[in-house]
Amino acid sequence: MYTKTITLNNGIKIPQLGLGTWFIDDDKVAEAVKAAVDLGYRHIDTAQAYGNERGVGEGVRNCKIPREELFVVSKVAAEHKTYESAAKSIDETLEKMGLDYLDMMIIHSPQPWVEVNQSENRYVEGNREAWRALEDAYKAGKLKAIGVSNFQIEDIESLLEVAEIKPMVNQILCHISNTPEELIEFCKKNDIAVEAYSPIAHGEILNQPEIKHMADKYGVSVAQLCIRYTLQLGTISLPKTGNPKHMKTNGNVDFEISKEDMEILKNFKKIESYGASSGFPVYGGKL
């Protein structure tokens, strides 16, 4: 099991490999969390928008591992763009999950989902308000780290102008065929760790023969190659699955992709679509 950690800009250590829980139902996710922890996962990622925080909290509380050994993350819904609504949602998340604190909470998107890929409005003031709520929850000890998600360079810059506390992470879409190098570089320069969600491109990368050929060369699955790629970029990788068999193989990524192959993968042609999931704003769709 891959167990390396990354140290965030406030000194907190975060496991570099985590379990994503998008699309795992609330009544099934507790078992998925427990299975992941049994296999060695220590980082669990959820969100208010996933509708499964209650179940994730149940899994965390009942997994027989001391709470302080786990890194539990949720996200303030993209629609919360006032201090009051964001602050209230943080407390509701803690209550729903049955936890005294979260290891990290992040703003899910700079824009409400109904406006992503459709509007020029970057909600500068709304994000500053939501950020202030996260800062206060952090100071109060409710959160051990705070960050953002889906933020572009301009979004981070406008936040940094007023932020008292710098974001510790930016969680973004990053996978073979979609590597936003400029954004990753910007985050690194500003000491903001990058988290990669959908490292397997929501499964669509599995259909690329060239990637399959390279995975065969390393004696690994395509999913393992994809996850290892994001880890070697220096990002925190969050493959999502409710299947313990996949959790196990996803965690077995202690091989090294050569420099030459990393360059090939960085420049791999962009996949044409995310299949049935192409309608989701995170994959370029519109609600």
JOHUQUI-V406548 format. One record per residue. RES is the residue in one small letter. SS is DSSP state (@ for helix, = for strand, . for the rest). PSI is psi in whole degrees, -180 to 180 (none if undefined). Layout:
RES|SS|PSI ; RES|SS|PSI
This chain:
m|.|133 ; y|.|119 ; t|.|14 ; k|.|154 ; t|=|162 ; i|=|141 ; t|=|122 ; l|.|169 ; n|.|-6 ; n|.|9 ; g|.|-6 ; i|.|138 ; k|=|135 ; i|=|130 ; p|=|134 ; q|.|-18 ; l|=|129 ; g|.|170 ; l|=|119 ; g|=|145 ; t|.|13 ; w|.|138 ; f|.|7 ; i|.|122 ; d|.|151 ; d|@|-35 ; d|@|-5 ; k|@|-17 ; v|@|-28 ; a|@|-42 ; e|@|-39 ; a|@|-43 ; v|@|-46 ; k|@|-42 ; a|@|-43 ; a|@|-45 ; v|@|-40 ; d|@|-34 ; l|@|-11 ; g|.|-4 ; y|.|142 ; r|.|5 ; h|=|119 ; i|=|129 ; d|=|124 ; t|.|-168 ; a|.|153 ; q|@|-39 ; a|@|-18 ; y|@|-19 ; g|.|20 ; n|.|19 ; e|@|-40 ; r|@|-50 ; g|@|-38 ; v|@|-44 ; g|@|-41 ; e|@|-44 ; g|@|-42 ; v|@|-43 ; r|@|-28 ; n|.|15 ; c|.|5 ; k|.|16 ; i|.|137 ; p|.|137 ; r|@|-39 ; e|@|-11 ; e|@|-6 ; l|.|150 ; f|=|106 ; v|=|128 ; v|=|140 ; s|=|178 ; k|=|137 ; v|=|126 ; a|.|144 ; a|.|-22 ; e|.|-14 ; h|.|99 ; k|.|24 ; t|.|157 ; y|@|-46 ; e|@|-49 ; s|@|-37 ; a|@|-45 ; a|@|-44 ; k|@|-40 ; s|@|-33 ; i|@|-47 ; d|@|-39 ; e|@|-39 ; t|@|-48 ; l|@|-42 ; e|@|-46 ; k|@|-40 ; m|@|-14 ; g|.|34 ; l|.|149 ; d|.|-28 ; y|.|163 ; l|=|149 ; d|.|-30 ; m|=|148 ; m|=|141 ; i|=|156 ; i|=|126 ; h|.|-34 ; s|.|146 ; p|.|-24 ; q|.|148 ; p|.|146 ; w|@|-34 ; v|@|-13 ; e|@|-9 ; v|.|134 ; n|.|12 ; q|.|-19 ; s|.|148 ; e|.|-13 ; n|.|116 ; r|.|5 ; y|.|48 ; v|@|-52 ; e|@|-41 ; g|@|-39 ; n|@|-35 ; r|@|-38 ; e|@|-49 ; a|@|-38 ; w|@|-41 ; r|@|-38 ; a|@|-41 ; l|@|-42 ; e|@|-44 ; d|@|-39 ; a|@|-35 ; y|@|-47 ; k|@|-32 ; a|.|-4 ; g|.|7 ; k|.|-27 ; l|=|137 ; k|.|-20 ; a|.|156 ; i|=|153 ; g|=|-165 ; v|=|172 ; s|=|142 ; n|.|19 ; f|.|133 ; q|.|173 ; i|@|-46 ; e|@|-36 ; d|@|-43 ; i|@|-43 ; e|@|-44 ; s|@|-29 ; l|@|-42 ; l|@|-25 ; e|.|-31 ; v|.|-13 ; a|.|135 ; e|.|-35 ; i|.|129 ; k|.|140 ; p|.|142 ; m|.|-26 ; v|=|160 ; n|=|114 ; q|=|120 ; i|=|165 ; l|=|121 ; c|.|122 ; h|=|170 ; i|.|131 ; s|.|-4 ; n|=|82 ; t|.|100 ; p|.|79 ; e|@|-39 ; e|@|-43 ; l|@|-43 ; i|@|-44 ; e|@|-43 ; f|@|-46 ; c|@|-45 ; k|@|-44 ; k|@|-32 ; n|.|12 ; d|.|37 ; i|.|119 ; a|=|148 ; v|=|131 ; e|=|137 ; a|=|112 ; y|=|161 ; s|.|51 ; p|.|-16 ; i|.|18 ; a|@|42 ; h|@|30 ; g|@|-13 ; e|@|-26 ; i|@|-19 ; l|@|-18 ; n|@|9 ; q|.|112 ; p|@|-36 ; e|@|-37 ; i|@|-40 ; k|@|-42 ; h|@|-43 ; m|@|-39 ; a|@|-42 ; d|@|-40 ; k|@|-37 ; y|@|-3 ; g|.|32 ; v|.|172 ; s|.|165 ; v|@|-42 ; a|@|-43 ; q|@|-41 ; l|@|-44 ; c|@|-44 ; i|@|-45 ; r|@|-39 ; y|@|-48 ; t|@|-35 ; l|@|-41 ; q|@|-21 ; l|.|-12 ; g|.|8 ; t|.|167 ; i|=|125 ; s|=|135 ; l|=|66 ; p|.|140 ; k|=|133 ; t|.|149 ; g|.|1 ; n|.|113 ; p|@|-32 ; k|@|-44 ; h|@|-37 ; m|@|-43 ; k|@|-50 ; t|@|-37 ; n|@|-28 ; g|.|-8 ; n|.|73 ; v|.|38 ; d|.|49 ; f|.|173 ; e|.|126 ; i|.|132 ; s|.|159 ; k|@|-44 ; e|@|-45 ; d|@|-33 ; m|@|-40 ; e|@|-42 ; i|@|-45 ; l|@|-37 ; k|@|-36 ; n|.|13 ; f|.|141 ; k|.|142 ; k|.|133 ; i|.|145 ; e|.|-32 ; s|.|168 ; y|.|31 ; g|@|-136 ; a|@|-17 ; s|@|5 ; s|.|-21 ; g|.|-16 ; f|.|137 ; p|@|-35 ; v|@|-21 ; y|@|20 ; g|.|-2 ; g|.|-178 ; k|.|140 ; l|.|none
